[in-house]
Amino acid sequence: MSIDPPSSSRELRALQLAVGVYVFVFAIKLVAYFLTGVLALLAESVHSLTDLVMATFIVLAFVYSRKTADEAHQYGHARAQNVAALVAATLFISFTSVQLYEEAFNQLVGQVPNTYQHLPLAIGIVVLSMVAEATPLIGLFRHTYRGPAATAQLTDLINDELALLAVLIGTIFLILGYPIADPIAVIIVATIIAASGVVLLLHNASYLLGRSPDAAFLARAADIAQAVNGVRQVHELRGEYIGPGMVHLEMHVAVAPATSIEDADRIADEVESRLATDGGCQYCTVHAEPDRPHVS
């Protein structure tokens, strides 16, 4: 038995808003870099460009994940969100953070000239970027439920705010006469991006490898099944996440040996129905069999 996977039009709108915001902040950060010479702004513009590509990919994956099941994907396409988050993590680690580390270290050893101007403009651009990126951040943060795609986007927006804060502090120190603050700010930005990428990679890889619900979820599912009239015991209970908040659950329920096939099917259908409505199970398969000694 299955029910439609959870979806949220508000979540999709927040993701789409993030794409628009990234276009805006990428443009103003790049212009600000050419006007001020602050390397951290160039790092942030590269960061925003990567964010733009990633956010666009996440939106497409979110839409694709809502497709109904077909012959090739009989449990739907919800894991597309985990794939998108995994790709985002790879981009964070392999491209953005590595590139930023390289730029920062080049400046630290003097390979990049330190020429700065219009530093108050840099501060204004950073503050404007923080305000702009706070809009989709607040929209996603207010959701009580977030799938992997939205979680990846939320993580990225939080990283953006932290990175912009580092750039803001670094620019203030530049004004005070400490040029080393610029590459240090870039290193902080790169470290934030890399750390979040590792977290996203490990988390979503676990789901793509077939992560099971926790023991509390499975225990509740067993309790729901045993509460159905005619069920004597539950065994061989297995579950797997097949998408954001979506569980495929299988179990065997033991019924009285004299139970007819029709009654056994009715009991199994009732268990599936209750698991779907009360147990948070979107795809449930229940096998009814005569009660007998069983080794789980």
Number of C-alpha atoms within 10 A of each C-alpha: 15 15 14 13 22 15 16 12 8 12 23 19 15 22 26 17 17 28 22 16 19 25 15 16 23 23 13 18 25 18 17 23 23 14 15 17 19 25 25 31 30 21 29 27 22 20 25 25 19 19 25 21 15 23 28 18 18 29 24 18 21 26 15 16 22 18 14 14 14 10 7 8 11 9 20 20 22 28 26 24 29 30 20 23 29 25 18 25 26 17 20 28 20 12 15 23 25 17 15 26 19 14 19 25 16 14 18 18 8 10 11 13 10 14 10 16 14 13 19 13 14 26 21 13 21 25 16 15 22 20 12 17 21 18 15 22 23 14 17 25 17 10 12 6 15 20 21 26 30 24 18 27 26 22 19 24 23 18 19 24 19 17 26 24 17 22 30 23 15 24 26 18 15 17 16 10 10 12 19 15 22 26 24 20 25 29 24 20 27 25 20 19 26 23 16 18 26 15 14 24 22 12 16 22 15 13 19 16 10 12 16 18 17 10 9 9 15 17 12 15 24 20 15 16 28 17 13 14 11 18 21 15 17 21 14 13 16 13 22 18 22 24 24 21 17 22 24 21 25 18 22 19 25 23 23 15 11 10 16 12 11 9 14 23 16 14 23 25 18 16 27 27 18 18 25 20 11 12 19 19 27 24 22 22 17 22 18 23 18 15 17 11 7 9 6 7
